[in-house]
């Protein structure tokens, strides 16, 4: 009898549990320099939740800054809500190390069970040293909202590397080989003129 009561209680608890929407930030790698590095952001739902709007905050660490265009969303069919986004109610605003994404849909938008691209973050590389920089997602929101623990986050990062520069000995060796090839050609031409 106790086991039956325990199982019945567990079934009630599980039926009241909320399914989660997961915000997953990708990774990227680029060389140190100017311009932007692009990092994709994905969303998925373990219960195929639908929403009328989608919002999230992104924070960069170690001095990372969002680029002048900050981020993009809804560009093509690979993005969540393509063709269902209300441009007047949607934006991506980046100020220094924080970016705010807000997407409003014209009609209820399904968030599928597999990762679907929501946005692409553009991060300004100027002035950043080689290393790995974390991207932290927070304050995910949907309409209707989900009761706890309705939202989960999988953080991302980008890595900047220094371009490989040839060693002086490698350059010298390459110069000798190229000089040898051209010297041999010149020697053959002279020998052909003599003969």
C-alpha positions in Angstrom: 0.0 0.0 0.0 2.9 2.4 0.8 4.5 1.7 -2.5 1.3 2.4 -4.4 0.9 5.7 -2.5 4.5 6.6 -3.2 4.1 5.9 -6.9 0.9 7.9 -7.1 2.6 10.9 -5.3 5.5 10.7 -7.7 3.1 10.6 -10.7 1.4 13.8 -9.5 4.7 15.6 -9.0 5.9 14.6 -12.5 2.7 15.7 -14.1 3.1 19.2 -12.6 6.8 19.5 -13.7 7.5 22.1 -16.3 9.3 21.4 -19.5 12.4 23.5 -20.1 13.5 25.8 -22.9 17.3 25.6 -23.3 19.3 28.5 -24.6 22.6 27.1 -26.1 25.5 29.4 -27.1 27.9 28.0 -29.7 31.7 28.3 -29.9 33.9 30.0 -32.6 37.5 30.5 -33.4 39.2 33.3 -35.2 42.6 35.0 -35.5 43.4 38.1 -33.4 42.8 41.3 -35.4 40.1 43.6 -36.4 36.5 42.9 -37.5 34.0 40.6 -35.8 33.8 37.0 -34.8 30.4 35.3 -35.2 28.9 33.0 -32.6 25.6 31.3 -33.1 22.9 31.0 -30.4 20.4 28.1 -30.4 17.2 27.3 -28.6 15.4 24.0 -28.0 12.4 22.8 -26.0 12.0 19.4 -24.4 8.2 19.7 -24.8 7.9 21.6 -28.1 6.8 24.8 -26.3 5.4 27.7 -28.3 5.9 31.4 -27.7 4.8 34.8 -28.9 8.1 36.4 -28.1 11.7 35.4 -27.1 14.2 37.5 -25.2 17.6 36.9 -23.7 20.7 38.8 -22.3 24.2 38.0 -23.3 27.4 39.0 -21.4 30.9 38.8 -22.7 33.9 38.3 -20.3 37.5 39.5 -20.2 36.9 42.7 -22.1 34.9 41.3 -25.0 32.7 43.9 -26.7 29.8 43.5 -29.1 30.4 44.8 -32.6 28.6 47.8 -34.1 25.9 45.5 -35.5 25.8 43.4 -32.3 23.8 40.5 -33.7 21.4 39.2 -36.3 18.3 37.0 -36.3 15.7 35.7 -38.7 17.9 36.1 -41.8 17.0 32.9 -43.5 15.1 29.6 -43.0 17.8 28.3 -40.7 16.7 30.8 -38.0 13.9 30.3 -35.6 10.8 32.2 -36.7 11.9 33.0 -40.2 9.0 34.6 -41.9 7.1 34.9 -38.6 9.1 37.8 -37.0 7.6 41.2 -36.4 10.4 43.6 -37.3 8.9 46.5 -35.4 8.9 44.6 -32.1 12.3 42.9 -32.6 15.9 44.0 -32.0 19.4 43.2 -30.9 21.1 45.9 -28.9 24.7 45.6 -27.9 26.3 48.1 -25.5 29.9 47.3 -24.5 30.0 43.8 -23.0 26.2 43.2 -22.8 23.7 42.5 -25.6 19.9 42.2 -25.4 18.0 40.1 -27.9 14.2 40.6 -28.2 12.2 38.8 -30.9 8.5 39.3 -31.3 6.6 36.8 -33.5 3.5 37.6 -35.6 1.9 34.3 -34.5 2.7 31.6 -31.9 6.1 30.1 -32.7 7.0 26.5 -32.0 10.4 26.0 -30.3 11.4 22.5 -31.6 13.1 19.7 -29.6 16.4 20.0 -31.6 18.7 23.0 -31.4 17.5 25.7 -33.8 19.4 28.9 -34.5 17.9 31.9 -32.8 20.6 34.6 -33.5 24.2 35.2 -34.5 26.2 37.3 -32.1 28.9 39.6 -33.6 31.8 40.3 -31.3 34.3 43.0 -32.0 37.9 41.5 -32.0 39.7 44.8 -32.0 42.1 45.2 -29.1 41.5 41.6 -27.8 44.5 39.4 -27.1 44.8 35.7 -28.0 42.8 33.6 -25.6 39.3 32.2 -24.8 36.4 34.5 -23.9 33.2 33.2 -22.3 29.7 34.2 -23.5 27.1 34.0 -20.7 23.4 33.8 -21.5 20.8 34.9 -18.9 17.3 36.3 -18.4 15.7 34.1 -21.0 12.1 35.0 -21.4 9.1 33.8 -23.4 5.4 34.6 -23.6 3.7 32.7 -22.1 6.5 32.3 -19.5 7.3 28.9 -18.0 7.2 28.1 -14.3 10.5 27.1 -12.6 12.8 25.5 -13.7 11.5 26.6 -17.1 14.8 27.9 -18.6 18.3 26.5 -18.8 21.5 27.8 -20.2 24.5 26.2 -22.0 27.2 28.8 -22.1 29.5 29.3 -25.1 32.8 30.9 -25.9 35.1 32.2 -28.7 38.8 31.7 -29.0 41.2 34.1 -30.6 44.5 32.8 -31.9 47.6 34.5 -33.2 48.4 33.9 -36.9 51.4 31.7 -37.5 54.4 33.7 -38.6 57.2 31.8 -40.4 60.5 31.6 -38.6 63.5 33.4 -40.1 65.3 30.2 -40.8 62.3 28.9 -42.8 62.2 32.1 -44.9 66.0 31.8 -45.5 65.7 28.2 -46.6 62.8 29.1 -48.9 64.9 31.9 -50.4 67.9 29.5 -51.0 65.6 27.0 -52.8 64.0 29.7 -55.0 67.4 31.2 -55.8 68.7 27.7 -56.7 65.8 27.1 -59.1 66.3 30.4 -60.9 70.2 30.0 -60.8 69.9 26.6 -62.5 67.7 28.0 -65.2 70.1 30.8 -65.9 73.0 28.3 -66.0 71.1 26.1 -68.5 70.4 29.1 -70.8 74.0 30.1 -70.8 75.1 26.5 -71.7 72.5 26.3 -74.5 73.9 29.5 -76.0 77.5 28.1 -75.9 76.5 24.9 -77.6 
